[in-house]
Amino acid sequence: MSLNETDPALARSLVETTMHLAAERGWHGFTLVEVALSAHIPLENIKRDYPFKALVLASLNNMADKAMLCGTEPYLSLREGLFDLFMRRFDAFQDYREGLRAVMHALPSDPPLATFLGLTTMNTIKWIADRAGLDRRGLGGKIRLQALMAVWIQTLRVWEKDETADLSDTMQALDKALNRAERFNLLKEVVRPPEETSLSTGGLPDYNSDTTSFPPED
Protein backbone atom coordinates (compact mmCIF):
# COMPACT_ATOMS: atom_id res chain seq x y z
CA MET A 1 0.00 0.00 0.00
CA SER A 2 1.42 3.38 -1.03
CA LEU A 3 1.98 6.46 1.09
CA ASN A 4 -0.96 8.16 -0.63
CA GLU A 5 -3.24 5.36 0.56
CA THR A 6 -1.86 4.84 4.06
CA ASP A 7 -1.37 8.50 5.03
CA PRO A 8 -2.71 11.13 2.59
CA ALA A 9 -1.67 13.96 4.93
CA LEU A 10 1.92 12.74 4.90
CA ALA A 11 1.83 12.40 1.12
CA ARG A 12 0.63 16.01 0.87
CA SER A 13 3.43 17.07 3.20
CA LEU A 14 5.88 15.34 0.85
CA VAL A 15 4.55 17.33 -2.12
CA GLU A 16 4.62 20.61 -0.19
CA THR A 17 8.17 20.04 1.05
CA THR A 18 9.37 19.11 -2.42
CA MET A 19 7.85 22.22 -3.94
CA HIS A 20 9.28 24.39 -1.18
CA LEU A 21 12.79 23.05 -1.76
CA ALA A 22 12.37 23.41 -5.53
CA ALA A 23 11.41 27.06 -5.09
CA GLU A 24 14.45 27.65 -2.86
CA ARG A 25 17.11 25.66 -4.70
CA GLY A 26 15.80 24.78 -8.15
CA TRP A 27 14.49 21.38 -9.20
CA HIS A 28 17.93 19.79 -9.36
CA GLY A 29 19.21 21.44 -6.18
CA PHE A 30 18.02 18.85 -3.65
CA THR A 31 17.47 15.11 -3.20
CA LEU A 32 14.59 12.95 -2.05
CA VAL A 33 16.60 12.14 1.08
CA GLU A 34 16.53 15.83 1.98
CA VAL A 35 12.80 15.91 1.30
CA ALA A 36 12.21 12.90 3.53
CA LEU A 37 14.26 14.35 6.39
CA SER A 38 12.54 17.76 6.11
CA ALA A 39 9.06 16.20 5.98
CA HIS A 40 9.85 13.61 8.68
CA ILE A 41 8.93 10.69 6.44
CA PRO A 42 10.78 7.36 6.83
CA LEU A 43 13.33 6.95 4.05
CA GLU A 44 12.20 3.40 3.35
CA ASN A 45 8.71 4.69 2.54
CA ILE A 46 10.09 7.30 0.16
CA LYS A 47 12.31 4.74 -1.57
CA ARG A 48 9.36 2.35 -1.94
CA ASP A 49 6.76 4.82 -3.24
CA TYR A 50 8.92 7.49 -4.93
CA PRO A 51 12.00 5.81 -6.42
CA PHE A 52 12.64 8.94 -8.50
CA LYS A 53 11.81 12.55 -7.79
CA ALA A 54 9.50 13.17 -10.74
CA LEU A 55 6.96 10.83 -9.14
CA VAL A 56 6.32 13.55 -6.55
CA LEU A 57 5.16 15.72 -9.46
CA ALA A 58 2.82 12.89 -10.46
CA SER A 59 1.33 13.05 -6.95
CA LEU A 60 0.86 16.81 -7.30
CA ASN A 61 -0.73 16.20 -10.69
CA ASN A 62 -3.17 13.74 -9.10
CA MET A 63 -4.05 16.27 -6.40
CA ALA A 64 -4.75 18.90 -9.05
CA ASP A 65 -6.83 16.46 -11.10
CA LYS A 66 -8.91 15.58 -8.05
CA ALA A 67 -9.65 19.25 -7.39
CA MET A 68 -10.34 19.87 -11.07
CA LEU A 69 -12.75 16.96 -11.55
CA CYS A 70 -14.87 17.38 -8.42
CA GLY A 71 -18.54 17.78 -9.17
CA THR A 72 -20.78 15.85 -11.55
CA GLU A 73 -23.10 18.46 -13.05
CA PRO A 74 -22.89 18.58 -16.86
CA TYR A 75 -21.62 21.79 -18.47
CA LEU A 76 -23.96 23.88 -20.60
CA SER A 77 -21.39 24.06 -23.40
CA LEU A 78 -18.01 22.65 -24.37
CA ARG A 79 -16.42 26.10 -24.11
CA GLU A 80 -17.78 26.64 -20.59
CA GLY A 81 -16.48 23.24 -19.49
CA LEU A 82 -12.99 23.73 -20.89
CA PHE A 83 -12.64 27.18 -19.34
CA ASP A 84 -13.83 25.98 -15.92
CA LEU A 85 -11.67 22.85 -15.87
CA PHE A 86 -8.49 24.66 -16.92
CA MET A 87 -9.02 27.38 -14.32
CA ARG A 88 -9.73 24.81 -11.61
CA ARG A 89 -6.39 23.26 -12.45
CA PHE A 90 -4.56 26.57 -12.24
CA ASP A 91 -6.25 27.29 -8.91
CA ALA A 92 -5.05 23.92 -7.58
CA PHE A 93 -1.49 24.71 -8.67
CA GLN A 94 -1.49 28.24 -7.26
CA ASP A 95 -0.09 27.32 -3.82
CA TYR A 96 2.83 25.56 -5.50
CA ARG A 97 3.58 28.13 -8.17
CA GLU A 98 7.15 28.97 -7.12
CA GLY A 99 8.11 25.31 -7.03
CA LEU A 100 6.43 24.68 -10.37
CA ARG A 101 8.28 27.62 -11.86
CA ALA A 102 11.52 25.89 -10.86
CA VAL A 103 10.33 22.71 -12.56
CA MET A 104 9.45 24.62 -15.73
CA HIS A 105 12.87 26.25 -15.80
CA ALA A 106 14.51 22.82 -15.51
CA LEU A 107 12.66 21.28 -18.47
CA PRO A 108 14.87 22.55 -21.34
CA SER A 109 17.93 20.86 -19.83
CA ASP A 110 16.13 17.70 -18.68
CA PRO A 111 14.50 15.84 -21.62
CA PRO A 112 13.47 12.79 -19.54
CA LEU A 113 11.58 15.04 -17.10
CA ALA A 114 9.97 16.92 -19.99
CA THR A 115 8.86 13.63 -21.57
CA PHE A 116 7.47 12.32 -18.28
CA LEU A 117 5.49 15.50 -17.62
CA GLY A 118 4.30 15.57 -21.22
CA LEU A 119 2.80 12.10 -20.83
CA THR A 120 1.13 12.83 -17.50
CA THR A 121 -0.23 16.14 -18.80
CA MET A 122 -1.66 14.52 -21.93
CA ASN A 123 -3.44 11.99 -19.73
CA THR A 124 -5.00 14.91 -17.84
CA ILE A 125 -5.92 16.63 -21.13
CA LYS A 126 -7.89 13.51 -22.10
CA TRP A 127 -9.83 13.71 -18.84
CA ILE A 128 -10.52 17.41 -19.46
CA ALA A 129 -11.69 16.66 -23.00
CA ASP A 130 -14.08 13.92 -21.91
CA ARG A 131 -15.40 15.85 -18.90
CA ALA A 132 -16.11 18.94 -21.01
CA GLY A 133 -17.57 16.94 -23.90
CA LEU A 134 -14.93 17.33 -26.62
CA ASP A 135 -15.18 14.90 -29.54
CA ARG A 136 -11.80 13.15 -29.56
CA ARG A 137 -12.63 10.27 -31.89
CA GLY A 138 -10.48 9.44 -34.89
CA LEU A 139 -7.72 11.53 -36.43
CA GLY A 140 -9.68 14.73 -35.85
CA GLY A 141 -9.93 13.88 -32.18
CA LYS A 142 -6.16 13.46 -31.92
CA ILE A 143 -5.69 16.86 -33.51
CA ARG A 144 -8.19 18.40 -31.10
CA LEU A 145 -6.32 16.89 -28.14
CA GLN A 146 -3.08 18.43 -29.38
CA ALA A 147 -4.92 21.75 -29.69
CA LEU A 148 -6.04 21.48 -26.05
CA MET A 149 -2.47 20.73 -25.02
CA ALA A 150 -1.39 23.88 -26.87
CA VAL A 151 -4.08 25.87 -25.04
CA TRP A 152 -2.75 24.55 -21.73
CA ILE A 153 0.89 25.33 -22.54
CA GLN A 154 0.14 28.83 -23.83
CA THR A 155 -1.92 29.68 -20.76
CA LEU A 156 0.59 28.07 -18.42
CA ARG A 157 3.27 30.47 -19.63
CA VAL A 158 1.05 33.40 -18.70
CA TRP A 159 0.08 31.86 -15.35
CA GLU A 160 3.77 31.53 -14.48
CA LYS A 161 4.10 35.33 -14.55
CA ASP A 162 0.58 36.26 -13.40
CA GLU A 163 0.77 38.38 -10.24
CA THR A 164 -2.92 39.34 -10.15
CA ALA A 165 -4.88 38.28 -7.08
CA ASP A 166 -7.72 36.76 -9.11
CA LEU A 167 -5.55 35.32 -11.93
CA SER A 168 -7.24 37.71 -14.34
CA ASP A 169 -4.24 37.67 -16.70
CA THR A 170 -4.43 33.88 -16.81
CA MET A 171 -8.18 33.93 -17.47
CA GLN A 172 -7.71 36.45 -20.28
CA ALA A 173 -4.96 34.33 -21.84
CA LEU A 174 -7.10 31.19 -21.58
CA ASP A 175 -10.04 32.99 -23.16
CA LYS A 176 -7.86 34.11 -26.09
CA ALA A 177 -6.38 30.63 -26.55
CA LEU A 178 -9.83 29.04 -26.61
CA ASN A 179 -11.03 31.70 -29.07
CA ARG A 180 -8.11 30.82 -31.32
CA ALA A 181 -8.95 27.13 -31.15
CA GLU A 182 -12.59 27.91 -31.97
CA ARG A 183 -11.59 29.95 -35.03
CA PHE A 184 -9.76 26.91 -36.38
CA ASN A 185 -12.78 24.66 -35.62
CA LEU A 186 -10.82 22.66 -33.06
CA LEU A 187 -13.48 22.64 -30.34
CA LYS A 188 -15.98 20.15 -31.75
CA GLU A 189 -18.48 18.94 -29.19
CA VAL A 190 -19.23 15.23 -29.02
CA VAL A 191 -22.73 14.29 -30.15
CA ARG A 192 -24.24 11.95 -27.59
CA PRO A 193 -27.12 9.57 -28.40
CA PRO A 194 -30.38 10.67 -26.72
CA GLU A 195 -30.51 7.49 -24.64
CA GLU A 196 -26.96 7.88 -23.34
CA THR A 197 -26.75 8.53 -19.61
CA SER A 198 -25.50 12.01 -18.78
CA LEU A 199 -22.38 12.72 -16.72
CA SER A 200 -24.53 13.84 -13.83
CA THR A 201 -25.80 10.29 -13.33
CA GLY A 202 -23.29 8.05 -15.03
CA GLY A 203 -19.98 9.47 -13.86
CA LEU A 204 -16.69 9.72 -15.74
CA PRO A 205 -15.06 7.05 -17.90
CA ASP A 206 -13.16 4.45 -15.90
CA TYR A 207 -9.60 5.45 -16.74
CA ASN A 208 -6.48 4.14 -15.10
CA SER A 209 -5.78 6.54 -12.22
CA ASP A 210 -2.04 5.90 -12.44
CA THR A 211 -0.82 8.97 -14.32
CA THR A 212 2.72 7.65 -14.31
CA SER A 213 1.76 5.17 -17.03
CA PHE A 214 1.31 5.91 -20.70
CA PRO A 215 -1.99 7.61 -21.59
CA PRO A 216 -4.81 5.24 -22.56
CA GLU A 217 -4.96 4.31 -26.21
CA ASP A 218 -7.79 5.75 -28.26
TASUL-V344321 format. One record per backbone hydrogen bond with DSSP energy under -1.0 kcal/mol. CO is the residue of the C=O (numbers start at 0). NH is the residue of the N-H. Records with the same first field share a line. If there is no record, write none. Layout:
CO=NH  NH
//
This chain:
1=5
2=6
6=10
7=11
8=12
9=13
10=14
11=15
12=16
13=17
14=18
15=19
16=20
17=21
18=22
19=23
20=24
21=25
25=28
30=34
31=35
32=36
33=37
34=38
35=40
41=45
42=46
43=47
44=48
45=49
51=54
52=55
53=57
54=58
55=59
56=60
57=61
58=62
59=63
60=64
61=65
62=66
63=67
64=68
76=80
77=81
78=82
79=83
80=84
81=85
82=86
83=87
84=88
85=89
86=90
87=91
88=92
89=93
92=95
93=96
95=99
96=100
97=101
98=102
99=103
100=104
101=105
106=109
109=113
110=114
111=115
112=116
113=117
114=118
115=119
116=120
117=121
118=122
119=123
120=124
121=125
122=126
123=127
124=128
125=129
126=130
127=131
128=132  133
132=189
136=140
137=141
138=142
139=143
140=144
141=145
142=146
143=147
144=148
145=149
146=150
147=151
148=152
149=153
150=154
151=155
152=156
154=158
155=159
157=160
166=170
167=171
168=172
169=173
170=174
171=175
172=176
173=177
174=178
175=179
176=180
177=181
178=182
179=183
180=185
181=184
187=134
192=195
197=200  201
198=202
204=206
208=210
209=212
//
